[in-house]
Amino acid sequence: MIQFNYICSFFLIVLGFYTIVTKYNLVKTVIGMSIMDYGVNLLIISIGYNPGGTAPIFTAGELTRASYFVDPIPQALTLTSIVIGACVTAMSMSLVIRMHETYGTLDTREIRRLRG
Amino acid sequence: MNFANMTDYHHFPIYAIMVLFLGAFIIAASGGKPSKNPNNPAGFRAWIALIATAASLCFLAALIKPVMLDGEVIAYWMGSRGISGGYAIGIALEVDALSLFFALLIATAVFVSAIYSIRYMVHDDCVPQYYVLYCLLAGGVLGLVLSGDIFNMFVMVEILTFAAVALTAFRTKVYGALEAAFKYLVVGCMGSTAILTGVILLYAQYHTLNLAQLASLIPGTMNNATKLAFAFLYIGFSTKAFIVPFHPLAADAHGAAPASISVLISGVLTKSGIYGIMRLTYFLFQTMGLGRMQFMLVFIGSVSMFVCVTMALAQHDFKRLLAYHSISQIGYVLAAVGLASALGVSAGLYHAMNHTLFKGLLFLAAGAVLHETGTTDLGKLGGLSKKMPHTTVLFLIGAFSISGVPPFNGFASKWMIYQASYQKAVDTGNIGFLLVTIIALVTSTLTLASFVKVSQSVFFGQLPKEYENVKEVPFGMRLAMGILAALCVVTGLFPKSVTALLTEPAAKAAANVGNYITSMGFKTSLPAVEVSFVEAGVWEPINWLLILCIALLGVTIVAVAGKYDHVSETTSENVETKYQLFYGGEENVYSQVGGGDLFWGFKHNWRHYFDFMHKLHSGVVNDYALWAVVALALAIVYMMIAL
C-alpha cells in the first residue's frame, strides 16, 4: 500500500500550497510552509521503504548479498530536510514577530509597502 | 590523483568552499562584540571575511589553467569514496569549465563586495553577524556551483536562501525590509521544496544522486516521473534566478538589502539559478536539442527582458529600479543560453559575466549615494556629480556598460547575443528567433533611456539644499567600485580574449556532456562534439539594412500608436500647467526634472500597460505564491507535452 503514501504526500504538498495561497494570516502562511515540508519528508521516506526490510544497521561482516533492508539514503536525506524545515519555521516566525511589531497586524493584505 | 600532496590542484575546489565556511565559523565563534574603531565596527572579523573571500578567489584562479585551458574535468570524491559496482557511493565535487566559470564570477563579486562592506557598514549595528551571514552566503553559492551531487545542491540552495533572507532583513528599520525578506522566504521555500521533490523523484527512478551518473542514465529513459522531476527542478531553480514570474521578489529584496548584499543577490544568486537551469537542461536531461525546450527558455528569457525593463521605467527608487534591470539582463542570459548554439551559450555566459560586473558596480554606486545622503528616492536626489565626482564617473561606466554603449563590456556581449539569435534564425529558418533579436534591441534602448533618467535625477541637475554638505565616499568603497569599473572596461576592450579564455571553454563543456560523464568514471554512448563559434552572415551589410528597416518600422509603430492618445490627453492632463507648451514647466526654479517627469510622454502613452502591471505586482505575498504555483502547474503540463 505504498501508493497510499505517495498520494498522501502529494496531497500534503498541495495542501501546503493551498494554505500559503489562500490564507491571509502570516502565521497560517508559516503553517502552510511546514505542511509542504512534511509532505516532501513523507515522500522521501516512502521512496526508501522496502516492504519487509530490516533496519539498515550492520556491523562489518554481517552484510551479505541476501540482506534485505530499507534504503538508508532517503532516511539521511529526510533528517537533513527535517532540520532545514525547522530552520525555515524558526526564521519565518522570527520575521513574523518583527513584522507584527512594525506593522501592528498579521494580515498579508495590509503588509504591502513594497509593490509595483 | 595524488591525495597525499595537499597542494595538488585537485584539492582546490574543496578548499575554495571550505575557507568561506571556516571564515563564517571563526567570525561566529569570536562573538558579537563590536570593535572600538568607528571606521570598522566589525574589527578583525571584516579582515577574516576579506581574507577568506580572497583565498577562495585565488584557489579558483589557480584552476583556470587545468580546467579552462587544458579542458580537464576535476572529479573530487570526498573521503576517497568513489564509485563501487558502477554506482556513485560517495559525495563528489565535479568541476568542469562551466562550474569554474560561474565559480570565478561568484568569487570575484564576493571579494569586491567584501572590500566595499568594510566602510559601507559603519552605520549599522551587529556588523560581526553580518560577516557570518556574508561568508555563509558566499560559501553556499560556491558549493552549489562546484557540487557534483544533486542533493548537495539542494542543501547549498537552502544555505544560500537562508543567508540571503537574513541579510535582506538585516537593516530591519529600513522601509519594507522585513516584508521583503518574508516574501522572499515564502516563495524561496516553495522553490526549495520543488527542488527537493525533483531530487527525490530522480532518486526513486535511478537510485543515485551523482550528477554525472544521472546524466548518463536519464536520456532515453524519460518517463512521466522524470518529466515531473524536471518540471519541479526547473521551477525551483527559476525562483533562485528570479526570472519571470518571480521577479517581484528580486525587486523587493534588492531595494531593502544593504547595497553590498544587493550585489550578491543580483550578481551571484541569479547566476546560481541560471547555473542550475543550465546544468539541468544541458547535462542532466540533455533536453536542449528539442525545439520546444529551446522555445521555452528563449520565450521566458525574452519575456523577462521586456517586462522587467518596462517595470524598471516606472520605478522611483534607485535600487528598486536597478533590481528590475538586473532581472531584465538575466533575461538576455537565459534567452541566449536557450538558443542552444555554441555561439549562443558563449554569448549568454559572457553576458552573465558582464552582468555581474556592471550590475555590481551600479549597486555599489547606489550604495555610495545611500551611504552619503541617506536616501535612494530618485525624486529627492540630484546634482551629486559636483559633490561625488568619482562615484559619478564610476556610475556612468556602469550605466554605459548596461546600456550596451561601445566600448564597454555590455556592448560586446549584447552584440554577441544579437548575432547568436540572428544566426539561429538563419540556421533554422524560424522567424521567431529574429523576434528575439528585436526584443533584445528594444530592451537595450529602453535600458539606455532608463539610465539617462537615473543619471539625470541623481547625479546631474540641481543639487537640493539638504545635500550641500555631502562628501565623496571613503577610499575603500571607491576602490571596490574602481575594480569593477576597470573589469568592465577591460572585458569590453578585449572581447575575443575574454571569450577564448573563459566563455568558450564553458560553452564547449556544455556541448560535450559525454566528456563530463566519462571524466567522472561513468559509461556513456554520447560522442565527443566538435564546437565552432562561427559568426557568419551577420556581418553582411544587407542584413544590417534589414535590421534598420525593422527598427524603423518599430519606431513608426510606436509613434503611430502614440498619436491615438492625443484626444484623451486634452481632457485631464492639460489642466495642469506643468505640461503646457511654452508656458509649462515647474513653477519652482530650484526643483529639477524629476525621475518621473523625464519620460512622462512615453509613460503617458503606455499608461494602461503600466497601470495593469502596477496592479499585478500587488505586493501581497499570497499573489506571488499563487504565481509560483501557477508557474509550477504550467511547467508540469508543458514538460509532459514537450519532452
Interface residues (C-beta under 8 A of the other chain):
Chain A: I13 G16 F17 I20 V21 T22 K23 Y24 L26 T29 M33 M36 D37 V40 L43 I44 I47 D71 I73 P74 L77 T80 S81 I84 C87 V88 M91 S92 L95 V96 R98 M99 T102 Y103 T108 R109 I111 R112 R113 L114 R115 G116
Chain B: F151 V155 E158 F162 V165 A166 A169 T172 Y175 G176 L178 E179 A180 A181 F182 L185 V186 C189 M190 S192 T193 L196 T197 I200 Y203 A204 H207 L209 A251 D252 G255 A256 A314 Q315 R320 M613 H614 H617 S618 G619 V620 V621 N622 A625 L626 V629
